[in-house]
Amino acid sequence: MQSQNPLIADLVKLANSAAGTFAGMTREARESARERVKEAMGGIDFVSREEFDAVKDMAAKAREENEKLSQRLAALEAKIGSR
């Protein structure tokens, strides 16, 4: 059941327009804030999680190999020292 009153119809149109405008302003503010953060952090170099994990794994393997080589060196030095 719709109202035939043009004043009420105009108020409804005004309310709908205001809601649309408010939603647009909210969206615009969010995008503007996102751009400002990107600009502020533009000079900072970040790595992705995948790159970080890859380097972390490489470092762990290097530590393991270093430990094995240290043990081999100690065994060789002990062998040379016992002569």
FENHUUR-V807422 format. One record per backbone hydrogen bond with DSSP energy under -0.5 kcal/mol. NH is the residue of the N-H (numbers start at 1). CO is the residue of the C=O. If there is no record, write none. Layout:
nh | co
NH | CO
NH | CO
//
This chain:
nh | co
6 | 4
9 | 5
10 | 6
11 | 7
12 | 8
13 | 9
14 | 10
15 | 11
16 | 12
17 | 13
18 | 14
19 | 15
20 | 16
21 | 17
22 | 18
23 | 19
24 | 20
25 | 21
26 | 22
27 | 23
28 | 24
29 | 25
30 | 26
31 | 27
32 | 28
33 | 29
34 | 30
35 | 31
36 | 32
37 | 33
38 | 34
39 | 35
40 | 36
41 | 37
42 | 39
44 | 41
46 | 44
52 | 48
53 | 49
54 | 50
55 | 51
56 | 52
57 | 53
58 | 54
59 | 55
60 | 56
61 | 57
62 | 58
63 | 59
64 | 60
65 | 61
66 | 62
67 | 63
68 | 64
69 | 65
70 | 66
71 | 67
72 | 68
73 | 69
74 | 70
75 | 71
76 | 72
77 | 73
78 | 74
79 | 75
80 | 76
81 | 77
82 | 78
83 | 80
//
